Amino acid sequence: MNASKTILVVGTYDTKDDELTYLAERIRAQGGQVVTMDVSVLGDPKVPTDHSKHDVAEAGGSSIAAAIASGDENHAMQIMAEGAAALSLRLYRAGEIDGVIVLGGSMGTDLALDLCAALPLGVPKYIVSTVSFSHMIPPERLAPDIQMILWAGGLYGLNSVCKASLSQAAGAVLGAARAVEKPSRDRPLIGMTSFGKTVLRYMVALKPALEERGFEVAVFHATGMGGRAFEGLAEEGAFACVMDFAPQEIGNHLFGSAITAGPDRMTHAGAQGTPQMIAPGCYDLVDFVGWQAPPARLAGRPTHAHNRLLTSAVLDADERREVADAICQKLSQAQGRVAVFLPLQGCNEWDREGADLHDAEGLSAFIEQMRMRMPANADLHEIDAHINDDAFTGAVLALFDEWVAQGIVKA
């Protein structure tokens, strides 16, 4: 086991010095190394940290004096959040840290979310918080590979209850830094979105076929956080090509579902000029949390309860036109090649002719709207088949091979 991993320990050392020092001691006791960062504003730590509050504020283009002068704790902490995110990323890129752990209440957690979002996928990032898993944390602010641990009994001062949380967190972040296999770049990567095989199953044929062609394929579960991970890697330019065949999160966001990947879903690959293959898998459904009431706009709709966590509501014809408009608007901004596959016989298994959620009128409305609003920079490929049919995967592979031969997708 490689013990020479360095963990960045972040927090407000003016109010939580004892707790942060204990956390650092537990990491060192397991053979890890520690770099400390103070994100306080008013007070000072008992012992100077490796990166002071002044270093943090300056990394964000400001100063502690400006934070204090603002007279507003929210504004002051946002100054520190911007600086902590910038400084942490700089330390990681310089090879000085292998993982990060942030300790805090609601203020520290607010900062921690920005810091973790700034670090690439694959960097161990832990938040120990008194508000872990709280509904006050919006999904769009969660880094796709973030880990949270509830800081039980830790609002003020050390005790045996909170030590149990802190010691576990110390072991978790150091263990993750030792064990992590960061994403490899030895083969060009295809980013694909989908759901489970009960509703979408094109990936079963596409993944091995693409791997035989020398590509790696990562399939993202498009239920909010999966879409965020997909978009995060797209923003980094990590994909040779994307096959975004389950953009349902666009409709989720449009119609007020909590299961959202945010407003910038289906934008980052286009902004990077990454070639995009698009299909509207499950475009006709909006997912919502199964143990909550559906969004008011979707009350009384036909639904499919996937499990106790997730239920899908069916969109009507006008709403499907809205989804088509949103997809086409996003694609119109793309800087790279775009191909849209439009399966004319349905876009999820529950919408096949004869299935419970089949709606011929709604499907027809969506298809016509896609035809009408398709942007000039996108090529439309209509397929007289269902999205789960062999004809769909065959059409995708045929065009993919053309793009590779033409150098549009770099092999």
Secondary structure, DSSP 4 states (H G I P E B T S, - for coil): -----EEEEEE-HHHHHHHHHHHHHHHHHTT-EEEEEE--SS---SS--SB-HHHHHHHTT--HHHHHHT--HHHHHHHHHHHHHHHHHHHHHTT--SEEEEEESHHHHHHHHHHHHHSPTTS-EEEEETTTT-TTS-GGGS-TT-EEEE-TT-SSS--HHHHHHHHHHHHHHHHHHHH--PPP-SS-EEEEEE--TTT--HHHHHHHHHHHTT-EEEEEE-SSHHHHHHHHHHHTT--SEEEE---HHHHHHHTT-S----TTTTTHHHHHT--EEE--TTTTEEEEETTSPPPGGGTT--EEE-SSSEEEEE--HHHHHHHHHHHHHHHTT-SS-EEEEEETT-SSGGGSTTSTT--HHHHHHHHHHHHHH--TTEEEEEESS-TTSHHHHHHHHHHHHHHHHHTSS--
